[in-house]
Amino acid sequence: MIKIFKNKFALSDFFCEELLKLNIDKGVAYFALSGGSTPKFVFQMLAKDYKEKIDWYKIHLFWGDERCVPPQSDESNYGMTKKYLLDYIDIPKKNVHPVDGENNPKQEAIRYSNEIKKIVPLKNGYPKFDLVMLGIGEDGHTASIFPNQMDLLVSDKVC
C-alpha cells in the first residue's frame, strides 16, 4: 500500500496513530526506525503527544540503518532518536536495540543480525517487524542501500 501525504504533519500524525493502534492491538511490537529529517519530526510528535498514550514497555526499537559513528555524533541515527524521542519516554533499556556504530562494520552486522533474530519473530527465516520506517535520501538511497547496490536487496543476510 502506498500513501501520499500533503506534508510532514499529516505523515507524522498517521504514523503515530498507526503505532498507537499497533500498541493497543498487539502484545509486544517490533519497530525498525530510520534517521533523517522526517523521522526526527515523527519522534518529536511521539514524545510530545503520544508519550503517555503508548505503552512503551510493549515496544522494541531497532534501527534499519546506522552510520559507523559513536552515538554522540550528529551523524548517528540512534543519537538523533535518543535526543528527540528516547530522552522523553519511559521505555525500558532492554527494549532499545541500537546498532553499535563504533564496532567493526562487518562484525557489527553479524552481531546485530543475531540480536534481531534472537528477539524479533521470524517468518520464512526472516525477522518480521510490525512497523518499519523508511525514508529516501536525495541521492536515492533507503536503509543505507544506494542505487548502485541493488544486489543487497536479494542478500540472504539480515544486516
Phi and psi in radians as a Rosetta constraint file:
Dihedral C 1 N 2 CA 2 C 2 CIRCULARHARMONIC -1.948 0.35
Dihedral N 2 CA 2 C 2 N 3 CIRCULARHARMONIC 2.277 0.35
Dihedral C 2 N 3 CA 3 C 3 CIRCULARHARMONIC -2.125 0.35
Dihedral N 3 CA 3 C 3 N 4 CIRCULARHARMONIC 2.410 0.35
Dihedral C 3 N 4 CA 4 C 4 CIRCULARHARMONIC -2.076 0.35
Dihedral N 4 CA 4 C 4 N 5 CIRCULARHARMONIC 2.328 0.35
Dihedral C 4 N 5 CA 5 C 5 CIRCULARHARMONIC -2.045 0.35
Dihedral N 5 CA 5 C 5 N 6 CIRCULARHARMONIC 2.640 0.35
Dihedral C 5 N 6 CA 6 C 6 CIRCULARHARMONIC -1.103 0.35
Dihedral N 6 CA 6 C 6 N 7 CIRCULARHARMONIC -0.669 0.35
Dihedral C 6 N 7 CA 7 C 7 CIRCULARHARMONIC -2.781 0.35
Dihedral N 7 CA 7 C 7 N 8 CIRCULARHARMONIC 3.096 0.35
Dihedral C 7 N 8 CA 8 C 8 CIRCULARHARMONIC -1.186 0.35
Dihedral N 8 CA 8 C 8 N 9 CIRCULARHARMONIC -0.420 0.35
Dihedral C 8 N 9 CA 9 C 9 CIRCULARHARMONIC -1.182 0.35
Dihedral N 9 CA 9 C 9 N 10 CIRCULARHARMONIC -0.824 0.35
Dihedral C 9 N 10 CA 10 C 10 CIRCULARHARMONIC -1.130 0.35
Dihedral N 10 CA 10 C 10 N 11 CIRCULARHARMONIC -0.745 0.35
Dihedral C 10 N 11 CA 11 C 11 CIRCULARHARMONIC -1.066 0.35
Dihedral N 11 CA 11 C 11 N 12 CIRCULARHARMONIC -0.831 0.35
Dihedral C 11 N 12 CA 12 C 12 CIRCULARHARMONIC -1.113 0.35
Dihedral N 12 CA 12 C 12 N 13 CIRCULARHARMONIC -0.731 0.35
Dihedral C 12 N 13 CA 13 C 13 CIRCULARHARMONIC -1.071 0.35
Dihedral N 13 CA 13 C 13 N 14 CIRCULARHARMONIC -0.803 0.35
Dihedral C 13 N 14 CA 14 C 14 CIRCULARHARMONIC -1.055 0.35
Dihedral N 14 CA 14 C 14 N 15 CIRCULARHARMONIC -0.818 0.35
Dihedral C 14 N 15 CA 15 C 15 CIRCULARHARMONIC -1.077 0.35
Dihedral N 15 CA 15 C 15 N 16 CIRCULARHARMONIC -0.808 0.35
Dihedral C 15 N 16 CA 16 C 16 CIRCULARHARMONIC -1.079 0.35
Dihedral N 16 CA 16 C 16 N 17 CIRCULARHARMONIC -0.706 0.35
Dihedral C 16 N 17 CA 17 C 17 CIRCULARHARMONIC -1.159 0.35
Dihedral N 17 CA 17 C 17 N 18 CIRCULARHARMONIC -0.649 0.35
Dihedral C 17 N 18 CA 18 C 18 CIRCULARHARMONIC -1.130 0.35
Dihedral N 18 CA 18 C 18 N 19 CIRCULARHARMONIC -0.726 0.35
Dihedral C 18 N 19 CA 19 C 19 CIRCULARHARMONIC -1.140 0.35
Dihedral N 19 CA 19 C 19 N 20 CIRCULARHARMONIC -0.698 0.35
Dihedral C 19 N 20 CA 20 C 20 CIRCULARHARMONIC -1.095 0.35
Dihedral N 20 CA 20 C 20 N 21 CIRCULARHARMONIC -0.805 0.35
Dihedral C 20 N 21 CA 21 C 21 CIRCULARHARMONIC -1.044 0.35
Dihedral N 21 CA 21 C 21 N 22 CIRCULARHARMONIC -0.780 0.35
Dihedral C 21 N 22 CA 22 C 22 CIRCULARHARMONIC -1.054 0.35
Dihedral N 22 CA 22 C 22 N 23 CIRCULARHARMONIC -0.741 0.35
Dihedral C 22 N 23 CA 23 C 23 CIRCULARHARMONIC -1.120 0.35
Dihedral N 23 CA 23 C 23 N 24 CIRCULARHARMONIC -0.661 0.35
Dihedral C 23 N 24 CA 24 C 24 CIRCULARHARMONIC -1.321 0.35
Dihedral N 24 CA 24 C 24 N 25 CIRCULARHARMONIC -0.740 0.35
Dihedral C 24 N 25 CA 25 C 25 CIRCULARHARMONIC -1.393 0.35
Dihedral N 25 CA 25 C 25 N 26 CIRCULARHARMONIC -0.388 0.35
Dihedral C 25 N 26 CA 26 C 26 CIRCULARHARMONIC -2.093 0.35
Dihedral N 26 CA 26 C 26 N 27 CIRCULARHARMONIC 2.722 0.35
Dihedral C 26 N 27 CA 27 C 27 CIRCULARHARMONIC -1.178 0.35
Dihedral N 27 CA 27 C 27 N 28 CIRCULARHARMONIC -1.548 0.35
Dihedral C 27 N 28 CA 28 C 28 CIRCULARHARMONIC -1.769 0.35
Dihedral N 28 CA 28 C 28 N 29 CIRCULARHARMONIC 2.424 0.35
Dihedral C 28 N 29 CA 29 C 29 CIRCULARHARMONIC -2.140 0.35
Dihedral N 29 CA 29 C 29 N 30 CIRCULARHARMONIC 2.557 0.35
Dihedral C 29 N 30 CA 30 C 30 CIRCULARHARMONIC -2.026 0.35
Dihedral N 30 CA 30 C 30 N 31 CIRCULARHARMONIC 2.138 0.35
Dihedral C 30 N 31 CA 31 C 31 CIRCULARHARMONIC -2.211 0.35
Dihedral N 31 CA 31 C 31 N 32 CIRCULARHARMONIC 2.139 0.35
Dihedral C 31 N 32 CA 32 C 32 CIRCULARHARMONIC -1.747 0.35
Dihedral N 32 CA 32 C 32 N 33 CIRCULARHARMONIC 2.153 0.35
Dihedral C 32 N 33 CA 33 C 33 CIRCULARHARMONIC -1.699 0.35
Dihedral N 33 CA 33 C 33 N 34 CIRCULARHARMONIC 2.894 0.35
Dihedral C 33 N 34 CA 34 C 34 CIRCULARHARMONIC -2.247 0.35
Dihedral N 34 CA 34 C 34 N 35 CIRCULARHARMONIC 3.041 0.35
Dihedral C 34 N 35 CA 35 C 35 CIRCULARHARMONIC -1.911 0.35
Dihedral N 35 CA 35 C 35 N 36 CIRCULARHARMONIC -3.065 0.35
Dihedral C 35 N 36 CA 36 C 36 CIRCULARHARMONIC 1.909 0.35
Dihedral N 36 CA 36 C 36 N 37 CIRCULARHARMONIC 3.133 0.35
Dihedral C 36 N 37 CA 37 C 37 CIRCULARHARMONIC -1.292 0.35
Dihedral N 37 CA 37 C 37 N 38 CIRCULARHARMONIC -0.653 0.35
Dihedral C 37 N 38 CA 38 C 38 CIRCULARHARMONIC -1.196 0.35
Dihedral N 38 CA 38 C 38 N 39 CIRCULARHARMONIC -0.826 0.35
Dihedral C 38 N 39 CA 39 C 39 CIRCULARHARMONIC -1.007 0.35
Dihedral N 39 CA 39 C 39 N 40 CIRCULARHARMONIC -0.649 0.35
Dihedral C 39 N 40 CA 40 C 40 CIRCULARHARMONIC -1.000 0.35
Dihedral N 40 CA 40 C 40 N 41 CIRCULARHARMONIC -0.756 0.35
Dihedral C 40 N 41 CA 41 C 41 CIRCULARHARMONIC -1.151 0.35
Dihedral N 41 CA 41 C 41 N 42 CIRCULARHARMONIC -0.716 0.35
Dihedral C 41 N 42 CA 42 C 42 CIRCULARHARMONIC -1.068 0.35
Dihedral N 42 CA 42 C 42 N 43 CIRCULARHARMONIC -0.776 0.35
Dihedral C 42 N 43 CA 43 C 43 CIRCULARHARMONIC -1.081 0.35
Dihedral N 43 CA 43 C 43 N 44 CIRCULARHARMONIC -0.697 0.35
Dihedral C 43 N 44 CA 44 C 44 CIRCULARHARMONIC -1.099 0.35
Dihedral N 44 CA 44 C 44 N 45 CIRCULARHARMONIC -0.712 0.35
Dihedral C 44 N 45 CA 45 C 45 CIRCULARHARMONIC -1.168 0.35
Dihedral N 45 CA 45 C 45 N 46 CIRCULARHARMONIC -0.733 0.35
Dihedral C 45 N 46 CA 46 C 46 CIRCULARHARMONIC -1.057 0.35
Dihedral N 46 CA 46 C 46 N 47 CIRCULARHARMONIC -0.782 0.35
Dihedral C 46 N 47 CA 47 C 47 CIRCULARHARMONIC -1.153 0.35
Dihedral N 47 CA 47 C 47 N 48 CIRCULARHARMONIC -0.600 0.35
Dihedral C 47 N 48 CA 48 C 48 CIRCULARHARMONIC -1.507 0.35
Dihedral N 48 CA 48 C 48 N 49 CIRCULARHARMONIC -0.890 0.35
Dihedral C 48 N 49 CA 49 C 49 CIRCULARHARMONIC -1.759 0.35
Dihedral N 49 CA 49 C 49 N 50 CIRCULARHARMONIC -0.250 0.35
Dihedral C 49 N 50 CA 50 C 50 CIRCULARHARMONIC -2.150 0.35
Dihedral N 50 CA 50 C 50 N 51 CIRCULARHARMONIC 0.113 0.35
Dihedral C 50 N 51 CA 51 C 51 CIRCULARHARMONIC -0.928 0.35
Dihedral N 51 CA 51 C 51 N 52 CIRCULARHARMONIC -0.777 0.35
Dihedral C 51 N 52 CA 52 C 52 CIRCULARHARMONIC -1.672 0.35
Dihedral N 52 CA 52 C 52 N 53 CIRCULARHARMONIC -0.329 0.35
Dihedral C 52 N 53 CA 53 C 53 CIRCULARHARMONIC -1.339 0.35
Dihedral N 53 CA 53 C 53 N 54 CIRCULARHARMONIC -0.547 0.35
Dihedral C 53 N 54 CA 54 C 54 CIRCULARHARMONIC -1.704 0.35
Dihedral N 54 CA 54 C 54 N 55 CIRCULARHARMONIC 2.357 0.35
Dihedral C 54 N 55 CA 55 C 55 CIRCULARHARMONIC -1.470 0.35
Dihedral N 55 CA 55 C 55 N 56 CIRCULARHARMONIC 1.623 0.35
Dihedral C 55 N 56 CA 56 C 56 CIRCULARHARMONIC -1.174 0.35
Dihedral N 56 CA 56 C 56 N 57 CIRCULARHARMONIC -0.272 0.35
Dihedral C 56 N 57 CA 57 C 57 CIRCULARHARMONIC -1.228 0.35
Dihedral N 57 CA 57 C 57 N 58 CIRCULARHARMONIC -0.272 0.35
Dihedral C 57 N 58 CA 58 C 58 CIRCULARHARMONIC -1.795 0.35
Dihedral N 58 CA 58 C 58 N 59 CIRCULARHARMONIC 0.137 0.35
Dihedral C 58 N 59 CA 59 C 59 CIRCULARHARMONIC -1.998 0.35
Dihedral N 59 CA 59 C 59 N 60 CIRCULARHARMONIC 2.309 0.35
Dihedral C 59 N 60 CA 60 C 60 CIRCULARHARMONIC -1.948 0.35
Dihedral N 60 CA 60 C 60 N 61 CIRCULARHARMONIC 2.249 0.35
Dihedral C 60 N 61 CA 61 C 61 CIRCULARHARMONIC -1.856 0.35
Dihedral N 61 CA 61 C 61 N 62 CIRCULARHARMONIC 2.305 0.35
Dihedral C 61 N 62 CA 62 C 62 CIRCULARHARMONIC -2.248 0.35
Dihedral N 62 CA 62 C 62 N 63 CIRCULARHARMONIC 2.965 0.35
Dihedral C 62 N 63 CA 63 C 63 CIRCULARHARMONIC -2.064 0.35
Dihedral N 63 CA 63 C 63 N 64 CIRCULARHARMONIC 2.305 0.35
Dihedral C 63 N 64 CA 64 C 64 CIRCULARHARMONIC -1.353 0.35
Dihedral N 64 CA 64 C 64 N 65 CIRCULARHARMONIC -0.354 0.35
Dihedral C 64 N 65 CA 65 C 65 CIRCULARHARMONIC -2.779 0.35
Dihedral N 65 CA 65 C 65 N 66 CIRCULARHARMONIC 2.754 0.35
Dihedral C 65 N 66 CA 66 C 66 CIRCULARHARMONIC -2.764 0.35
Dihedral N 66 CA 66 C 66 N 67 CIRCULARHARMONIC 2.706 0.35
Dihedral C 66 N 67 CA 67 C 67 CIRCULARHARMONIC -1.628 0.35
Dihedral N 67 CA 67 C 67 N 68 CIRCULARHARMONIC 2.761 0.35
Dihedral C 67 N 68 CA 68 C 68 CIRCULARHARMONIC -1.457 0.35
Dihedral N 68 CA 68 C 68 N 69 CIRCULARHARMONIC 1.212 0.35
Dihedral C 68 N 69 CA 69 C 69 CIRCULARHARMONIC -2.449 0.35
Dihedral N 69 CA 69 C 69 N 70 CIRCULARHARMONIC 2.803 0.35
Dihedral C 69 N 70 CA 70 C 70 CIRCULARHARMONIC -1.168 0.35
Dihedral N 70 CA 70 C 70 N 71 CIRCULARHARMONIC 2.744 0.35
Dihedral C 70 N 71 CA 71 C 71 CIRCULARHARMONIC -1.100 0.35
Dihedral N 71 CA 71 C 71 N 72 CIRCULARHARMONIC -0.352 0.35
Dihedral C 71 N 72 CA 72 C 72 CIRCULARHARMONIC -1.399 0.35
Dihedral N 72 CA 72 C 72 N 73 CIRCULARHARMONIC -0.196 0.35
Dihedral C 72 N 73 CA 73 C 73 CIRCULARHARMONIC -1.204 0.35
Dihedral N 73 CA 73 C 73 N 74 CIRCULARHARMONIC 2.527 0.35
Dihedral C 73 N 74 CA 74 C 74 CIRCULARHARMONIC -1.110 0.35
Dihedral N 74 CA 74 C 74 N 75 CIRCULARHARMONIC -0.313 0.35
Dihedral C 74 N 75 CA 75 C 75 CIRCULARHARMONIC -1.523 0.35
Dihedral N 75 CA 75 C 75 N 76 CIRCULARHARMONIC -0.147 0.35
Dihedral C 75 N 76 CA 76 C 76 CIRCULARHARMONIC -1.371 0.35
Dihedral N 76 CA 76 C 76 N 77 CIRCULARHARMONIC 2.181 0.35
Dihedral C 76 N 77 CA 77 C 77 CIRCULARHARMONIC -1.172 0.35
Dihedral N 77 CA 77 C 77 N 78 CIRCULARHARMONIC -0.679 0.35
Dihedral C 77 N 78 CA 78 C 78 CIRCULARHARMONIC -1.073 0.35
Dihedral N 78 CA 78 C 78 N 79 CIRCULARHARMONIC -0.807 0.35
Dihedral C 78 N 79 CA 79 C 79 CIRCULARHARMONIC -1.023 0.35
Dihedral N 79 CA 79 C 79 N 80 CIRCULARHARMONIC -0.705 0.35
Dihedral C 79 N 80 CA 80 C 80 CIRCULARHARMONIC -1.152 0.35
Dihedral N 80 CA 80 C 80 N 81 CIRCULARHARMONIC -0.729 0.35
Dihedral C 80 N 81 CA 81 C 81 CIRCULARHARMONIC -1.116 0.35
Dihedral N 81 CA 81 C 81 N 82 CIRCULARHARMONIC -0.728 0.35
Dihedral C 81 N 82 CA 82 C 82 CIRCULARHARMONIC -1.064 0.35
Dihedral N 82 CA 82 C 82 N 83 CIRCULARHARMONIC -0.812 0.35
Dihedral C 82 N 83 CA 83 C 83 CIRCULARHARMONIC -1.115 0.35
Dihedral N 83 CA 83 C 83 N 84 CIRCULARHARMONIC -0.662 0.35
Dihedral C 83 N 84 CA 84 C 84 CIRCULARHARMONIC -1.823 0.35
Dihedral N 84 CA 84 C 84 N 85 CIRCULARHARMONIC -0.211 0.35
Dihedral C 84 N 85 CA 85 C 85 CIRCULARHARMONIC -2.330 0.35
Dihedral N 85 CA 85 C 85 N 86 CIRCULARHARMONIC -1.044 0.35
Dihedral C 85 N 86 CA 86 C 86 CIRCULARHARMONIC -1.046 0.35
Dihedral N 86 CA 86 C 86 N 87 CIRCULARHARMONIC -0.602 0.35
Dihedral C 86 N 87 CA 87 C 87 CIRCULARHARMONIC -1.210 0.35
Dihedral N 87 CA 87 C 87 N 88 CIRCULARHARMONIC -0.158 0.35
Dihedral C 87 N 88 CA 88 C 88 CIRCULARHARMONIC -2.009 0.35
Dihedral N 88 CA 88 C 88 N 89 CIRCULARHARMONIC -0.138 0.35
Dihedral C 88 N 89 CA 89 C 89 CIRCULARHARMONIC -2.066 0.35
Dihedral N 89 CA 89 C 89 N 90 CIRCULARHARMONIC 2.781 0.35
Dihedral C 89 N 90 CA 90 C 90 CIRCULARHARMONIC -1.693 0.35
Dihedral N 90 CA 90 C 90 N 91 CIRCULARHARMONIC 1.454 0.35
Dihedral C 90 N 91 CA 91 C 91 CIRCULARHARMONIC -2.054 0.35
Dihedral N 91 CA 91 C 91 N 92 CIRCULARHARMONIC 2.324 0.35
Dihedral C 91 N 92 CA 92 C 92 CIRCULARHARMONIC -1.083 0.35
Dihedral N 92 CA 92 C 92 N 93 CIRCULARHARMONIC 2.464 0.35
Dihedral C 92 N 93 CA 93 C 93 CIRCULARHARMONIC -1.005 0.35
Dihedral N 93 CA 93 C 93 N 94 CIRCULARHARMONIC -0.578 0.35
Dihedral C 93 N 94 CA 94 C 94 CIRCULARHARMONIC -1.196 0.35
Dihedral N 94 CA 94 C 94 N 95 CIRCULARHARMONIC -0.197 0.35
Dihedral C 94 N 95 CA 95 C 95 CIRCULARHARMONIC -1.690 0.35
Dihedral N 95 CA 95 C 95 N 96 CIRCULARHARMONIC -0.018 0.35
Dihedral C 95 N 96 CA 96 C 96 CIRCULARHARMONIC -1.919 0.35
Dihedral N 96 CA 96 C 96 N 97 CIRCULARHARMONIC 2.081 0.35
Dihedral C 96 N 97 CA 97 C 97 CIRCULARHARMONIC -2.128 0.35
Dihedral N 97 CA 97 C 97 N 98 CIRCULARHARMONIC 1.368 0.35
Dihedral C 97 N 98 CA 98 C 98 CIRCULARHARMONIC -1.373 0.35
Dihedral N 98 CA 98 C 98 N 99 CIRCULARHARMONIC 2.722 0.35
Dihedral C 98 N 99 CA 99 C 99 CIRCULARHARMONIC -1.302 0.35
Dihedral N 99 CA 99 C 99 N 100 CIRCULARHARMONIC 2.419 0.35
Dihedral C 99 N 100 CA 100 C 100 CIRCULARHARMONIC -1.549 0.35
Dihedral N 100 CA 100 C 100 N 101 CIRCULARHARMONIC 1.664 0.35
Dihedral C 100 N 101 CA 101 C 101 CIRCULARHARMONIC -1.164 0.35
Dihedral N 101 CA 101 C 101 N 102 CIRCULARHARMONIC -0.173 0.35
Dihedral C 101 N 102 CA 102 C 102 CIRCULARHARMONIC -1.612 0.35
Dihedral N 102 CA 102 C 102 N 103 CIRCULARHARMONIC -0.193 0.35
Dihedral C 102 N 103 CA 103 C 103 CIRCULARHARMONIC -1.306 0.35
Dihedral N 103 CA 103 C 103 N 104 CIRCULARHARMONIC 2.866 0.35
Dihedral C 103 N 104 CA 104 C 104 CIRCULARHARMONIC -1.035 0.35
Dihedral N 104 CA 104 C 104 N 105 CIRCULARHARMONIC 2.218 0.35
Dihedral C 104 N 105 CA 105 C 105 CIRCULARHARMONIC -0.947 0.35
Dihedral N 105 CA 105 C 105 N 106 CIRCULARHARMONIC -0.767 0.35
Dihedral C 105 N 106 CA 106 C 106 CIRCULARHARMONIC -1.166 0.35
Dihedral N 106 CA 106 C 106 N 107 CIRCULARHARMONIC -0.725 0.35
Dihedral C 106 N 107 CA 107 C 107 CIRCULARHARMONIC -1.182 0.35
Dihedral N 107 CA 107 C 107 N 108 CIRCULARHARMONIC -0.669 0.35
Dihedral C 107 N 108 CA 108 C 108 CIRCULARHARMONIC -1.187 0.35
Dihedral N 108 CA 108 C 108 N 109 CIRCULARHARMONIC -0.630 0.35
Dihedral C 108 N 109 CA 109 C 109 CIRCULARHARMONIC -1.054 0.35
Dihedral N 109 CA 109 C 109 N 110 CIRCULARHARMONIC -0.708 0.35
Dihedral C 109 N 110 CA 110 C 110 CIRCULARHARMONIC -1.194 0.35
Dihedral N 110 CA 110 C 110 N 111 CIRCULARHARMONIC -0.828 0.35
Dihedral C 110 N 111 CA 111 C 111 CIRCULARHARMONIC -1.045 0.35
Dihedral N 111 CA 111 C 111 N 112 CIRCULARHARMONIC -0.815 0.35
Dihedral C 111 N 112 CA 112 C 112 CIRCULARHARMONIC -1.197 0.35
Dihedral N 112 CA 112 C 112 N 113 CIRCULARHARMONIC -0.674 0.35
Dihedral C 112 N 113 CA 113 C 113 CIRCULARHARMONIC -1.009 0.35
Dihedral N 113 CA 113 C 113 N 114 CIRCULARHARMONIC -0.796 0.35
Dihedral C 113 N 114 CA 114 C 114 CIRCULARHARMONIC -1.115 0.35
Dihedral N 114 CA 114 C 114 N 115 CIRCULARHARMONIC -0.697 0.35
Dihedral C 114 N 115 CA 115 C 115 CIRCULARHARMONIC -1.120 0.35
Dihedral N 115 CA 115 C 115 N 116 CIRCULARHARMONIC -0.787 0.35
Dihedral C 115 N 116 CA 116 C 116 CIRCULARHARMONIC -1.048 0.35
Dihedral N 116 CA 116 C 116 N 117 CIRCULARHARMONIC -0.845 0.35
Dihedral C 116 N 117 CA 117 C 117 CIRCULARHARMONIC -1.139 0.35
Dihedral N 117 CA 117 C 117 N 118 CIRCULARHARMONIC -0.474 0.35
Dihedral C 117 N 118 CA 118 C 118 CIRCULARHARMONIC -1.311 0.35
Dihedral N 118 CA 118 C 118 N 119 CIRCULARHARMONIC -0.532 0.35
Dihedral C 118 N 119 CA 119 C 119 CIRCULARHARMONIC -1.848 0.35
Dihedral N 119 CA 119 C 119 N 120 CIRCULARHARMONIC -0.772 0.35
Dihedral C 119 N 120 CA 120 C 120 CIRCULARHARMONIC -1.470 0.35
Dihedral N 120 CA 120 C 120 N 121 CIRCULARHARMONIC 2.303 0.35
Dihedral C 120 N 121 CA 121 C 121 CIRCULARHARMONIC -0.999 0.35
Dihedral N 121 CA 121 C 121 N 122 CIRCULARHARMONIC 2.511 0.35
Dihedral C 121 N 122 CA 122 C 122 CIRCULARHARMONIC -1.730 0.35
Dihedral N 122 CA 122 C 122 N 123 CIRCULARHARMONIC 2.565 0.35
Dihedral C 122 N 123 CA 123 C 123 CIRCULARHARMONIC -2.348 0.35
Dihedral N 123 CA 123 C 123 N 124 CIRCULARHARMONIC 2.149 0.35
Dihedral C 123 N 124 CA 124 C 124 CIRCULARHARMONIC 0.953 0.35
Dihedral N 124 CA 124 C 124 N 125 CIRCULARHARMONIC 0.598 0.35
Dihedral C 124 N 125 CA 125 C 125 CIRCULARHARMONIC 1.458 0.35
Dihedral N 125 CA 125 C 125 N 126 CIRCULARHARMONIC -0.002 0.35
Dihedral C 125 N 126 CA 126 C 126 CIRCULARHARMONIC -2.078 0.35
Dihedral N 126 CA 126 C 126 N 127 CIRCULARHARMONIC 2.598 0.35
Dihedral C 126 N 127 CA 127 C 127 CIRCULARHARMONIC -1.075 0.35
Dihedral N 127 CA 127 C 127 N 128 CIRCULARHARMONIC 2.422 0.35
Dihedral C 127 N 128 CA 128 C 128 CIRCULARHARMONIC -1.967 0.35
Dihedral N 128 CA 128 C 128 N 129 CIRCULARHARMONIC 1.641 0.35
Dihedral C 128 N 129 CA 129 C 129 CIRCULARHARMONIC -1.300 0.35
Dihedral N 129 CA 129 C 129 N 130 CIRCULARHARMONIC 2.607 0.35
Dihedral C 129 N 130 CA 130 C 130 CIRCULARHARMONIC -1.434 0.35
Dihedral N 130 CA 130 C 130 N 131 CIRCULARHARMONIC -0.491 0.35
Dihedral C 130 N 131 CA 131 C 131 CIRCULARHARMONIC -2.618 0.35
Dihedral N 131 CA 131 C 131 N 132 CIRCULARHARMONIC 2.303 0.35
Dihedral C 131 N 132 CA 132 C 132 CIRCULARHARMONIC -2.221 0.35
Dihedral N 132 CA 132 C 132 N 133 CIRCULARHARMONIC 2.211 0.35
Dihedral C 132 N 133 CA 133 C 133 CIRCULARHARMONIC -1.732 0.35
Dihedral N 133 CA 133 C 133 N 134 CIRCULARHARMONIC 2.127 0.35
Dihedral C 133 N 134 CA 134 C 134 CIRCULARHARMONIC -2.245 0.35
Dihedral N 134 CA 134 C 134 N 135 CIRCULARHARMONIC 2.543 0.35
Dihedral C 134 N 135 CA 135 C 135 CIRCULARHARMONIC -2.201 0.35
Dihedral N 135 CA 135 C 135 N 136 CIRCULARHARMONIC 3.083 0.35
Dihedral C 135 N 136 CA 136 C 136 CIRCULARHARMONIC -2.234 0.35
Dihedral N 136 CA 136 C 136 N 137 CIRCULARHARMONIC 2.164 0.35
Dihedral C 136 N 137 CA 137 C 137 CIRCULARHARMONIC -1.326 0.35
Dihedral N 137 CA 137 C 137 N 138 CIRCULARHARMONIC 2.844 0.35
Dihedral C 137 N 138 CA 138 C 138 CIRCULARHARMONIC -1.026 0.35
Dihedral N 138 CA 138 C 138 N 139 CIRCULARHARMONIC -0.454 0.35
Dihedral C 138 N 139 CA 139 C 139 CIRCULARHARMONIC -1.596 0.35
Dihedral N 139 CA 139 C 139 N 140 CIRCULARHARMONIC 0.122 0.35
Dihedral C 139 N 140 CA 140 C 140 CIRCULARHARMONIC 1.596 0.35
Dihedral N 140 CA 140 C 140 N 141 CIRCULARHARMONIC 0.088 0.35
Dihedral C 140 N 141 CA 141 C 141 CIRCULARHARMONIC -1.472 0.35
Dihedral N 141 CA 141 C 141 N 142 CIRCULARHARMONIC 2.674 0.35
Dihedral C 141 N 142 CA 142 C 142 CIRCULARHARMONIC -2.503 0.35
Dihedral N 142 CA 142 C 142 N 143 CIRCULARHARMONIC 2.416 0.35
Dihedral C 142 N 143 CA 143 C 143 CIRCULARHARMONIC 0.892 0.35
Dihedral N 143 CA 143 C 143 N 144 CIRCULARHARMONIC 0.714 0.35
Dihedral C 143 N 144 CA 144 C 144 CIRCULARHARMONIC 1.082 0.35
Dihedral N 144 CA 144 C 144 N 145 CIRCULARHARMONIC 0.349 0.35
Dihedral C 144 N 145 CA 145 C 145 CIRCULARHARMONIC -1.885 0.35
Dihedral N 145 CA 145 C 145 N 146 CIRCULARHARMONIC 2.071 0.35
Dihedral C 145 N 146 CA 146 C 146 CIRCULARHARMONIC -1.668 0.35
Dihedral N 146 CA 146 C 146 N 147 CIRCULARHARMONIC 2.772 0.35
Dihedral C 146 N 147 CA 147 C 147 CIRCULARHARMONIC -0.901 0.35
Dihedral N 147 CA 147 C 147 N 148 CIRCULARHARMONIC -0.519 0.35
Dihedral C 147 N 148 CA 148 C 148 CIRCULARHARMONIC -1.528 0.35
Dihedral N 148 CA 148 C 148 N 149 CIRCULARHARMONIC 0.165 0.35
Dihedral C 148 N 149 CA 149 C 149 CIRCULARHARMONIC -2.144 0.35
Dihedral N 149 CA 149 C 149 N 150 CIRCULARHARMONIC 0.553 0.35
Dihedral C 149 N 150 CA 150 C 150 CIRCULARHARMONIC -1.051 0.35
Dihedral N 150 CA 150 C 150 N 151 CIRCULARHARMONIC -0.387 0.35
Dihedral C 150 N 151 CA 151 C 151 CIRCULARHARMONIC -1.087 0.35
Dihedral N 151 CA 151 C 151 N 152 CIRCULARHARMONIC -0.411 0.35
Dihedral C 151 N 152 CA 152 C 152 CIRCULARHARMONIC -1.138 0.35
Dihedral N 152 CA 152 C 152 N 153 CIRCULARHARMONIC -0.409 0.35
Dihedral C 152 N 153 CA 153 C 153 CIRCULARHARMONIC -1.229 0.35
Dihedral N 153 CA 153 C 153 N 154 CIRCULARHARMONIC -0.298 0.35
Dihedral C 153 N 154 CA 154 C 154 CIRCULARHARMONIC -1.928 0.35
Dihedral N 154 CA 154 C 154 N 155 CIRCULARHARMONIC 0.248 0.35
Dihedral C 154 N 155 CA 155 C 155 CIRCULARHARMONIC -1.230 0.35
Dihedral N 155 CA 155 C 155 N 156 CIRCULARHARMONIC 2.588 0.35
Dihedral C 155 N 156 CA 156 C 156 CIRCULARHARMONIC -1.550 0.35
Dihedral N 156 CA 156 C 156 N 157 CIRCULARHARMONIC 0.045 0.35
Dihedral C 156 N 157 CA 157 C 157 CIRCULARHARMONIC -1.522 0.35
Dihedral N 157 CA 157 C 157 N 158 CIRCULARHARMONIC 2.547 0.35
Dihedral C 157 N 158 CA 158 C 158 CIRCULARHARMONIC -1.267 0.35
Dihedral N 158 CA 158 C 158 N 159 CIRCULARHARMONIC -0.765 0.35
